[in-house]
Amino acid sequence: MKNINWDAYQIFLIVARQRGLTGAALMTGLSPATIGRRILQLEEATGLSLFHRSQNGYTLTTDGEALFSELREMESAVRRVESWRQESGGLVTVRIAVGTWIGWLLMENFRALCAARDPFRIEFTVGERRAQLTHRENDIGIRAFEPEEPNLASRAISEVAYAAYRLKNASDVDRWIAVGETEAISNYLRWTHQNHAGQIIATVDRPRSMFDLVRAGAGIGVLPCFIGDLDPMLERVGGEIVELRHRQWLVTHNDDRSRREIRTLSDRMAKLLKSHSDVFAGRRPSRTG
C-alpha cells in the first residue's frame, strides 16, 4: 500500500461524518468534485472500497467502517498531543458541538462564555448531527437525550418546547416551510413532513433558512419556543407541540471534564442555558412597550 498522508484520512473522516460530498465541501471549502477525487485516490491507495455511493449520499462499507474506527483513535491521539502542545505554548482550543439554535444562543452571549483573560479559545461546530465526544472529536456537546456511552459525563440542563410559528397577522395559514427530508434528522424537523406534507410550499437545507422564510411571511414553520417566542415579529400557530418536548443535556468526556478550561467553559454554558429555562420550556416572557 502506498504511503498516505494524514490530510487524505481527514478528508475521509469528514465525508464519513457528513455522509456525502456536499456537507464535506461546506466543512472544508473544497469543491465536491475535488473531494470526490480525493476519496477515489484514497480507495486506490488502500485497495479498498470505502463507501457505498447513492443519491442519498455516501455510507461506509465494511472496510470503510473498520478504517473509520481506526482513524478515530488516531484522531483522538493527535488531538491529545495538540492539547498538550497548546497548554505548553499558550491558548488551548475547546471544541463545542451544538445544534443550530443553541449555537445561536451561545454566540449571542459569547461574552458570558469567554473573557479576554481566559487561557482558551473556542471552536464551534454547529449542525443538527449528534455531538461526537466518545473519541474526543469534540470537548463539549449539547444533546437532546442522555448519552448512553459509558465514557461520557452529562448533566441535565432544561426541557425544550416547540411550536409552529408564522409572521404576525399573516393571513395565509395553510402554507408550510420545512427543511428537506434528507436534512431533517431531528424530530422537530421531521414533524412537518409527517403532519403537513401536502401543504409544504418550500423546503430548505438548513433550519436557519426555514426561520428566515417564516420571518419573511412565506409560511408556517416549527421552531424551538426559545427562538419563536423571543422574536417580536412571530406568533404561535396553535399551542405547544407536546410530543416534541425533550430534555437537553450538556455532555463532556469523562477523562476531560476536570481539565480546567473544559470545566470552566462547561460550567459557564450550564449557567447560561439554565438562566433561559423558562423560555426553553415554552413559558413565554411578557413583553412591555
C-alpha positions in Angstrom: 0.0 0.0 0.0 1.3 3.5 -0.9 2.2 6.0 1.8 -0.9 8.0 2.6 -0.7 11.4 4.3 -2.9 12.5 7.2 -4.8 15.0 5.0 -6.3 12.2 2.9 -7.5 10.5 6.0 -9.0 13.7 7.3 -11.0 14.1 4.1 -12.2 10.6 4.5 -13.4 11.3 8.1 -15.2 14.4 7.1 -17.1 12.7 4.2 -18.0 9.8 6.6 -19.3 12.2 9.2 -21.2 14.4 6.7 -22.4 11.3 4.8 -21.7 12.9 1.4 -19.7 15.3 -0.7 -21.9 18.4 -0.3 -21.6 18.5 3.5 -17.9 17.8 3.3 -17.5 20.6 0.8 -19.1 23.1 3.2 -16.8 21.9 6.0 -13.6 22.1 4.0 -14.1 24.8 1.4 -13.1 22.4 -1.3 -15.4 21.6 -4.2 -17.5 18.3 -4.2 -15.6 17.2 -7.3 -12.2 17.7 -5.6 -13.3 15.8 -2.5 -14.7 13.0 -4.7 -11.4 12.7 -6.4 -9.6 12.6 -3.1 -11.8 9.7 -1.9 -11.2 7.8 -5.2 -7.4 8.3 -4.7 -7.6 7.0 -1.2 -9.5 3.9 -2.3 -6.9 3.3 -5.0 -4.1 3.7 -2.5 -5.7 1.4 0.1 -7.0 -1.1 -2.5 -10.4 -1.0 -0.7 -13.9 0.2 -1.4 -14.7 2.6 1.4 -18.1 4.0 0.6 -21.4 2.9 -0.9 -22.5 5.8 -3.2 -26.1 6.6 -3.9 -28.5 9.6 -4.5 -28.9 9.8 -0.7 -25.2 10.2 -0.1 -22.2 8.2 1.0 -22.4 5.4 3.5 -19.5 3.4 4.8 -18.7 -0.1 3.5 -17.5 -2.8 6.0 -13.9 -1.8 5.1 -14.8 1.8 5.5 -16.3 1.2 9.0 -13.1 -0.5 10.0 -10.9 2.3 8.7 -13.2 4.9 10.3 -12.8 3.2 13.7 -9.0 3.1 13.5 -8.8 6.7 12.4 -11.0 8.0 15.2 -8.5 6.5 17.6 -5.6 8.2 15.8 -7.5 11.5 15.6 -8.1 11.3 19.4 -4.4 10.8 20.0 -3.5 13.7 17.6 -5.9 16.0 19.5 -4.5 15.0 22.9 -1.0 15.8 21.6 -2.3 19.1 20.2 -3.9 20.0 23.6 -0.7 19.2 25.4 1.3 21.4 23.0 -1.2 24.3 23.3 -1.1 24.0 27.1 2.7 24.4 26.9 2.5 27.3 24.5 -0.5 29.4 25.5 -4.1 29.3 24.4 -5.9 25.9 24.5 -8.7 25.3 22.0 -12.0 23.9 23.4 -14.3 22.4 20.8 -18.0 22.8 21.3 -20.6 20.9 19.1 -24.1 22.2 19.2 -27.3 22.4 17.1 -28.3 25.4 15.1 -30.4 27.2 17.7 -28.2 26.5 20.8 -25.3 27.7 18.7 -27.2 30.9 18.0 -27.8 31.5 21.7 -24.2 30.8 22.7 -22.9 33.2 20.1 -25.4 35.9 21.1 -24.0 35.5 24.6 -20.3 34.8 23.8 -19.0 37.3 26.4 -20.6 35.1 29.1 -18.5 32.2 27.9 -15.1 33.6 27.1 -13.4 36.6 28.5 -10.2 38.3 27.4 -8.2 36.9 30.3 -9.2 33.3 29.7 -6.4 30.9 28.6 -8.5 29.2 26.0 -10.3 29.9 22.7 -13.5 28.3 21.4 -14.0 26.3 18.2 -17.7 25.9 17.4 -19.2 23.1 15.3 -22.8 23.9 14.5 -25.2 21.4 12.9 -28.0 19.0 13.5 -26.0 15.8 13.8 -25.2 14.3 17.2 -22.2 15.8 19.1 -19.4 13.3 18.9 -17.4 13.0 22.1 -16.6 9.3 22.6 -13.2 9.6 20.8 -12.8 13.3 21.8 -13.9 14.6 18.4 -15.4 17.4 20.5 -14.8 18.5 24.0 -18.3 19.8 25.0 -21.6 19.0 23.3 -25.4 19.6 23.8 -27.6 16.6 23.1 -31.4 16.1 23.1 -31.1 12.9 25.1 -28.9 11.5 27.9 -25.8 9.8 26.4 -25.6 6.0 26.5 -21.8 5.9 26.0 -20.2 4.8 29.3 -17.2 7.2 28.9 -19.3 10.3 28.7 -20.4 12.5 31.6 -23.6 14.6 31.4 -25.8 17.0 33.3 -29.4 17.9 32.6 -30.0 21.5 31.6 -33.7 22.1 30.9 -36.6 20.9 28.8 -37.1 22.3 25.3 -40.5 23.0 23.9 -41.6 23.5 20.2 -44.5 25.2 18.4 -45.5 26.3 14.9 -44.8 29.9 14.1 -45.8 32.4 11.4 -45.3 36.1 10.8 -47.6 38.1 13.0 -51.0 38.9 11.4 -50.2 36.8 8.3 -53.5 35.6 6.7 -52.2 32.5 4.9 -52.3 29.6 7.4 -52.1 26.6 5.0 -48.6 27.0 3.6 -45.7 25.4 5.5 -41.9 25.7 5.3 -39.7 22.7 6.0 -36.1 21.5 6.0 -35.8 18.9 3.2 -36.4 15.3 4.1 -32.7 14.3 3.7 -31.5 17.0 6.1 -34.5 16.7 8.5 -32.7 14.5 11.0 -34.2 16.0 14.2 -37.7 15.2 15.4 -38.9 18.7 15.1 -37.6 19.0 11.5 -39.4 15.7 10.5 -42.7 16.8 12.2 -43.9 19.0 9.3 -43.3 16.2 6.8 -45.2 13.8 8.9 -48.2 16.1 9.6 -48.4 18.7 6.7 -46.6 17.1 3.8 -49.2 18.2 1.3 -49.1 21.8 2.5 -45.3 22.4 2.2 -44.7 25.3 -0.1 -40.9 25.4 0.2 -38.0 23.3 1.6 -34.6 24.5 2.6 -31.4 22.7 3.5 -30.9 24.2 7.0 -33.0 25.3 9.9 -31.8 28.9 9.8 -33.2 29.3 6.3 -36.5 27.9 7.4 -36.6 30.6 10.1 -35.8 33.3 7.6 -38.6 32.3 5.3 -41.1 32.1 8.2 -40.0 35.6 9.3 -40.4 36.8 5.7 -44.1 35.7 5.8 -43.6 32.8 3.4 -45.4 30.3 5.6 -45.5 28.4 8.9 -42.5 26.6 10.4 -41.8 24.6 13.5 -39.3 26.2 15.8 -38.0 25.8 19.3 -40.1 28.1 21.6 -36.9 29.9 22.8 -36.4 31.1 19.2 -40.0 31.8 18.1 -41.2 33.3 21.4 -38.3 35.7 21.6 -38.9 37.1 18.1 -41.4 40.0 18.2 -42.2 39.5 14.6 -43.5 36.0 15.1 -46.6 34.4 16.7 -47.6 30.9 17.5 -50.0 28.9 15.4 -51.8 26.8 18.0 -50.3 25.6 21.2 -47.1 23.7 22.0 -46.4 20.6 20.0 -46.2 18.5 23.1 -44.8 15.3 21.5 -41.7 17.2 20.5 -40.7 18.3 24.0 -37.4 16.9 25.2 -34.7 17.5 27.8 -31.3 18.7 26.8 -28.0 17.6 28.2 -24.6 19.1 28.4 -22.0 16.4 27.7 -18.3 16.0 28.2 -15.8 13.2 28.1 -15.2 11.6 31.5 -11.4 11.8 31.1 -11.6 15.5 30.2 -14.3 17.0 32.3 -11.8 18.0 35.1 -9.5 19.8 32.7 -9.5 23.4 33.9 -10.6 25.0 30.6 -13.3 22.4 29.9 -14.7 22.6 33.4 -14.7 26.4 33.3 -16.4 26.6 29.9 -19.0 23.8 30.6 -19.9 25.5 33.9 -20.4 28.8 32.1 -22.5 27.1 29.4 -24.7 25.4 32.0 -25.2 28.6 33.9 -26.2 30.5 30.7 -28.5 27.8 29.4 -30.2 27.3 32.8 -30.9 31.0 33.0 -33.1 30.5 29.9 -35.0 27.6 31.3 -38.4 29.3 31.3 -38.2 30.3 27.6 -36.7 26.9 26.7 -39.8 25.3 28.2 -42.2 27.5 26.3 -43.1 29.8 29.2 -43.2 33.0 27.2 -41.7 36.1 28.7 -44.1 39.1 29.0 -43.3 42.0 26.7 -43.9 45.6 27.5 -44.0 48.7 25.4 
